[in-house]
Amino acid sequence: MNSSDLLDLATKMENETKQIKDDCMRLVWYMRGGVSLTDMMWRLSFEDRQIMNRIVKDNIETTNKTKLPLL
């Protein structure tokens, strides 16, 4: 790999890391203390986080359809 390819790869990996952190922090917020950020980042698997994300998205859709408050 040349230096340009390495820089592109590093930038891509940095953006992916930021997205993972963002997803985890949002999940922690939606869990309202049900799971810590440490657990979310280091103890739960990628598959676990995907499942939790789907549950949150489904609940948000249901909340929007029923016009009930999310909080």
Secondary structure, DSSP 4 states (H G I P E B T S, - for coil): --HHHHHHHHHHHHHHHHHHHHHHHHHHHHHTTSS-HHIIIIIS-HHHHHHHHHHHHHHHHHHHHHT----
